[in-house]
Amino acid sequence: MAMSRGRIEFYKEHYPAGTRICLDSMGDDPCPVPAGTKGTVVTVDDIGSLHVEFDNGRSLGICPEVNGFHKISEQTEVQGNEPKMSM
């Protein structure tokens, strides 16, 4: 089933090159990228696949209708690496 032109444009607008994402799940890929792996969007192609360079060295085109992922901000990544203090 083909993705609608409007949906493709949505992904191109909301996930421009340089956007950081975190993979939540992959479909039936025989060699999946592990859930929780972070990566950087390189481009969104004309069929709606997000081409991502993952931090573990893998590069992959992910299909938004099959693979689960979410956008992360640089601030979230920095805060996630800071030591947490409690009292």
Order of alpha helices (4+ residues) and beta strands (2+ residues): alpha-beta-beta-beta-beta-beta-alpha
